[in-house]
Amino acid sequence: MSEYMDMPKDMEFHEVIFERVLQSTGALLEVCVVKHGAQYEAALFFDKKYKPGPPMPRPLEAPTGQATHWMGVRPKVGLSQEEAEKIMYEVNGINALYRIRMKDDWGSQLDTE
């Protein structure tokens, strides 16, 4: 059994991209590559618990300090340009290796409501 909790049934843990301790809460944030359905994505885990959000970093509309991108929903996590690039490199690389065309439709159900 995986040490990671609350993942969707069609999600499998693959590897950790990076981790850090959040200053605000002291929680351990891990950004991981997961296989979700037929594709590989990035996923956030706080103290080993999955938190939903987009499968890739999103640019911030108004970057602040070092944060240029974000992932996750409640809580939303700010990412530096370097962290976002590392995530995109890892996820795009493994999808390319297996010739998987990634589909990112996160949030599209919100657009149609």
C-alpha positions as CSV (number, residue, x, y, z in Angstrom):
1,M,0.0,0.0,0.0
2,S,1.2,3.5,-0.9
3,E,2.3,5.9,1.9
4,Y,0.5,8.6,-0.1
5,M,-3.2,9.1,0.9
6,D,-6.4,10.4,-0.7
7,M,-5.4,9.9,-4.3
8,P,-8.1,9.2,-6.9
9,K,-8.5,5.5,-7.7
10,D,-7.0,5.9,-11.2
11,M,-3.8,7.7,-9.9
12,E,-0.5,6.0,-9.2
13,F,2.5,7.6,-7.5
14,H,5.6,7.7,-9.7
15,E,8.3,9.9,-8.2
16,V,9.0,13.0,-6.1
17,I,10.2,16.0,-8.2
18,F,11.0,18.2,-5.1
19,E,9.9,18.8,-1.6
20,R,10.0,21.7,0.9
21,V,8.6,22.7,4.2
22,L,6.0,25.4,4.0
23,Q,6.8,28.4,6.2
24,S,3.2,29.2,6.9
25,T,2.2,25.8,8.4
26,G,5.3,23.7,8.7
27,A,3.7,21.1,6.5
28,L,5.8,19.0,4.2
29,L,5.0,19.8,0.5
30,E,5.9,17.3,-2.1
31,V,5.5,17.9,-5.8
32,C,5.3,14.5,-7.5
33,V,4.9,12.9,-10.9
34,V,1.9,10.7,-10.9
35,K,0.2,8.6,-13.5
36,H,-3.4,9.7,-13.7
37,G,-5.4,7.7,-16.1
38,A,-3.4,7.4,-19.3
39,Q,-1.0,10.3,-18.7
40,Y,1.6,11.5,-16.3
41,E,0.9,14.7,-14.4
42,A,2.3,16.7,-11.4
43,A,0.4,16.4,-8.1
44,L,0.7,18.1,-4.7
45,F,0.9,16.2,-1.4
46,F,0.8,17.9,2.0
47,D,2.2,15.6,4.7
48,K,1.6,12.7,2.3
49,K,-2.1,13.6,1.6
50,Y,-3.1,14.4,-2.0
51,K,-4.5,17.8,-2.8
52,P,-6.4,18.4,-6.0
53,G,-5.5,21.0,-8.6
54,P,-4.2,21.5,-12.1
55,P,-1.9,18.8,-13.5
56,M,0.8,21.4,-14.3
57,P,1.8,24.8,-12.8
58,R,-0.3,27.8,-13.8
59,P,1.2,31.3,-14.2
60,L,0.1,33.8,-11.6
61,E,-1.7,36.8,-12.9
62,A,0.2,39.1,-10.6
63,P,3.5,37.4,-9.5
64,T,4.7,38.4,-6.0
65,G,8.2,38.0,-4.7
66,Q,9.6,34.8,-6.1
67,A,6.2,33.2,-6.8
68,T,5.5,33.2,-10.5
69,H,3.3,30.1,-10.8
70,W,0.8,28.2,-8.6
71,M,-0.6,24.7,-8.2
72,G,-3.3,23.2,-5.9
73,V,-6.6,24.4,-4.6
74,R,-7.2,25.1,-1.0
75,P,-4.4,25.7,-0.2
76,K,-3.0,27.2,-3.4
77,V,0.8,27.0,-3.4
78,G,3.1,29.6,-5.0
79,L,6.0,28.3,-7.0
80,S,9.1,30.0,-8.3
81,Q,10.0,30.1,-12.0
82,E,12.7,27.5,-11.4
83,E,10.3,25.1,-9.6
84,A,7.7,25.5,-12.3
85,E,10.2,24.8,-15.0
86,K,11.5,21.7,-13.2
87,I,7.9,20.4,-12.8
88,M,7.2,21.0,-16.5
89,Y,10.5,19.4,-17.6
90,E,9.9,16.3,-15.6
91,V,6.2,15.8,-16.6
92,N,6.7,16.6,-20.2
93,G,9.8,14.4,-20.4
94,I,8.1,11.3,-19.1
95,N,5.0,11.8,-21.3
96,A,7.3,12.3,-24.3
97,L,9.2,9.1,-23.4
98,Y,6.0,7.1,-23.5
99,R,4.6,9.1,-26.5
100,I,1.7,10.3,-24.4
101,R,0.0,13.5,-25.5
102,M,-0.9,15.2,-22.3
103,K,-4.5,16.7,-22.0
104,D,-4.9,19.4,-19.5
105,D,-8.6,20.1,-19.1
106,W,-8.5,21.0,-15.4
107,G,-11.0,23.7,-14.6
108,S,-12.8,23.4,-17.9
109,Q,-15.9,22.0,-16.1
110,L,-16.0,25.3,-14.2
111,D,-16.0,27.2,-17.5
112,T,-19.1,25.5,-18.7
113,E,-21.3,26.0,-15.6
